[in-house]
Amino acid sequence: MGIHYDYKSTKGSKLMEKQAKREKKLAEKKAKRKAKEGSKKEAVAEKTLDASKPITLDFLTNPDKE
């Protein structure tokens, strides 16, 4: 019988705990997504070509060679 009397008194705190848990998960997802996007932007910046160097056939066939 105690469960019925206890339900209404603890309902508010349980809802607040659930909401805090939900917000924590969203914040973690947002931080993870932001970290992923940051690494992609850095990788794009590194791939730029130097305008003063000519593009050779060797560069076109083997771009990893430096």
Secondary structure, 3 states (H helix, E strand, C coil): CHHHHHHHHHHHHHHHHHHHHHHHHHHHHHHHHHHHHHHHHHHHHHCCCCCCCCCCHHHHHCCCCC
